Amino acid sequence: MEKRIVVPIDYSDVSKDVALFADKWAVRTTGKLYFLHVSRLPQVSYYPGHFEYLDQRDENEDLYTLENFLGQFGLKSNFEFSHEYGSPYLKIVDLVESLEADLVILSAHSHTMLGRLFLGSNTDYVMHHVHCPIYIFKKTSLQTNKIILVPLDFSEANRPVVEKANLWAERTEYELHFMHVMIPVDYSYFGAETSLGLGKAELEMTEEQGMEAMDNFLAPMKITVPEKRLVLFGNSSYSRILEYQKEVQAGLLMLAGHDHTVAGRLFLGSNTDYLLHHIDVPMYVYKC
């Protein structure tokens, strides 16, 4: 259960939606929200009393603005709010680490083509450096269905994702779609033709073997909601995931971030990064 949830806001139009969504999540989980707004440092002059003025401004004007912003939404959850000066992504990570937060909910700000290609330093930095799950809020005008799409690669990192997805589907009456993408292996790198005479590439497993692997992987876990299991084929996992999400109009994508090493935190992998920048629905990325 997410008991400590960090929610950065920036007073943009989408921040209202983020705040209201986080409030609903916290009510469902009986969690506590920690709203944070970070302002860039103003230009510093060195006349006497300048830093005393900054302290006073921080305590009065900025906190008052933040309190008024949140007060208009009628939030029902337990929450605190704070204001900081500095680099937003650094302050967000600092708060997450100091609280040992269970979840971060933040906006991707990806409403234009440019935004989808360059989400901005805040989202990307937080995504790669915090050690807890992240919900990337994306406001979309697309029609979506109550489906949570859960890509699986049968690694141990996927097990808690399945558990989280099942719990979230219980809370929201969503359906789970578990999928595994099978990608041909190119044997030309090894200087060998394929044994099946199909050229340089062939599948590691058949569709039947893929389904058997999925069933074996999910067997120990209790799935309590309607679900669907499928094996798909493609030359890249992320493109096939995107295609299927659009096909069924899934409303949420949940996947593992694979960030169990320092290198993993810096380079989450092409699948997660590509989907973050290109998918038009919210993403839940599990990290531990």
N, C-alpha and C positions, 0 to 999 in steps of 0.2 A: 504494500500500500504506500502511496506517495504522501508522506506526512509533511514534508518541507518542500514547497514548490516555489522556485524563483521565477518571477515574471518581469522581464525588462520592458519598459514602455517608453515611448518617445513623443507622445502627444500627436502622432499622426492619426489620420482617419482610421487606420486599421487597428490602432491601439485600443480603441473602444471595443472592437470585436474580440481582440485578444484578452482584454480584461474580463469581459462577460463569459467567454469560453473558459478561461481559467477558473472563474468563480463557480461555474457549473461542475467542472472537474473536481474542485476542492470540496464541494458539497457532497458529491458522490463518494469521495474517498475519505471524507472527514479530515482532509489535509488543511494545512495553513499556507496562505499565500504570502510571499515576500515580494512586493512590488518595488522596483528600482528604476529611478530615472537618473541618468548621468548627463551632466552638462559639460561642455568643453570648458577648459580653463580660460577665463577672460584674460585679455592682455594685462601683463603685470607692470605696474609702475612702482617706484620705490619711495614714494612720499610717505611720511610717518602716518601710521594708522590705516594704511591700505589693506593689510592682511586682516586687521580687526574688522574692517568693512566687509571683506569677503566672508568671514565667519558669520557676521551678522546677517548678510544677505542669504547665506546658505540656510541658516536657521529660520529665517522669516519668509522671504519672498518665494524661494524655490519650494520649500516644504508646503507653504500655503497654496501655491499653484498646484502641486501634486495632490494635496488633500482635496482641493476643489474638483480637480479632474476626476478623481476616483469617486467622489461623493455623489456625482450626478448619475451613477449607474445602479444605485440601490443594491450593492453587493451583499450576498447573504452568507458568505463564508467568513471564517476567521482570517484576518489579514493584518499585516504591517506594511509600512512603506518607508522608503529612505531615499535620500538624494545624495549624490556624490559629484565631485568635480574630477575630470580626468578623461582617460580614454575609455569609452563605453565597454569595449570587449574585455579590457583588463579588469575593470571594476565588476563586471558581471561574473567573470571567472573567480575573482577574489571572494565575492559573496557566496557563490556556489560552494567553494571549497571551505569557507569559514563556517557555513551552516551545515556542511556535509549533506547538501540537498539531495532529495530523491528524484527530482525532475526539474527540468527547465522548459518553460513554454515561451517561445519567442517567435516573432514574425519574420518571414523570409523577405518581405518587400519585393516580390517578384512579379509585379503586375504589368511589366512591359517586356518586350523582347530583350532590351538591354539588361533589365533587371534579372531575367532568367539566366543570362549568360554571366552576369557579375552581380552576385547577391549582396556583395558588400563585405567589408572586413569584419563587421560585428558578428554576423551569422556564421560566416566561415570560420572565424577564429574560435568562437565559442564551441562550434561543432567539433573542432579538432582538439580542443584542450580540456574540456570538462570531463569528469569521470562518472557522470550519471546519465540516465536516459534524457533525451531531448525530444520535445514535440515541436516540430516546425509548422507554425500556423500559416496557412495560405488561404487567403480569401479568394474564392473562385465564383465565377458566374455560371460555371458549367453545371448541368444537371447530373447529379450523382446518386448512386444507389447505396443502400445500407450494407455495404460489403467492405470488409477489411481484407486487403490483399497481403499475404505473408509469404514472400519468397524464401525457400529453404535450400541450403547447400549441405544439410545433414551434419554440420559441425556442432560442437557442444555450445557454441555461442548462440545457436538458434533455439535451444531449449527454453531459456527464460523468455524469449520473444514469443514463443507459442503460448506460454503461460499468461503473459501480459495480454496478448491478443484475445485469448479466451475470456479473461476477466473483463476486458474492455467491451467485448461483444455481449457479455452477460449484462453489463450495465446499460448498454445502449440498444440492445436487441438487434445487433448487426449479425451478419452471416460471415463466416470465415472461408476464404479461398486460399488453400495452400498450393503453392506451385513450385516446381523445380524445372530449371532450364537446362536442357542437354545440348552441349556444344561439341561439334566435331573436333577431333584431335588431328592435327596436321602432322603426319609422320614424315613429311619431307625433311623436317629438321633433323631427323635421325638417318637420312639417306636411305629410307626403305619405302617400298610401295606397300599398300594395304593388302592384307590377306584376302579381302573380299573382292579385290579387283575394282574398287570404286574410285580409284585415283589416289590422291595423296592424303585424303582425310576420311575418317569414319567415326561413328559414334562409339564412345566407351561402353555404353549400355544400350540395350533396347528399351522401348517404351515400357514393356512389361517389367523389365528389371528395375527401371526407374520407379515405377509405381510400387513395386515390392520394397524397394529401399525406403520410400516415403512411408509406407505403412509400417515398416519395422521401426522407423525413427519415431513416429507418432504414437506407436502402440503403448509405451509406458506412461503417456500423458493423458490426463482426463479431459476430453473435449466435451463440453456440456451445451454447445450451441450448434445450430445447423452449420454444416461445412461442406466444402467441395475440395477434392484433391485432383490435381492434374499435372501431367508432364508435358512440357512444350519443347520445341526445337528452335534453335536459332544460332546465329554466329556470335551473338553477344548477349549476356544476361540482361543488361540494363535496357537494351532496345526491345527485347522480348517482353520484359516486365512492363515497359511503357505501353507497348501495343496492347497487351492484355488488359491493363488498367483502363485504357480508353475503350476497349471493346465491351467490357462489362460495366464501365462507369463506376468503378470502385471509389468509395468516398474517403478511404484512408489506406496508406501504405505503412506497414510495420516491418522493420528489418533490423538485423544486427549490424553494429558499427565496426566490429572486429578491431577494437582498439586496446588490445591487451599488452602492448609493448609501447615503448617510447616512439618507435618508428610508426607503429599503428596509429598513435594519436596524431602524428604529423601527417600521415598519408593514409586516410581511411580506406582508400581503394577506389578504383574507377567506378564500380557499381553505385556505391553510396553517394559519391560526389556528383556523378552524372545525374542521378535521379534527383538529388537535391536541387540542382540547377534547372532541370527540365520538366519535372512532373508538375501538374497544375492542381494537385490536391494535397492536403496535409500529409506529413510524414512523421512517424514515430521511430526514432533511432535508439535502439537499446545499447547502452554502454555500461560496463562495470569496471 
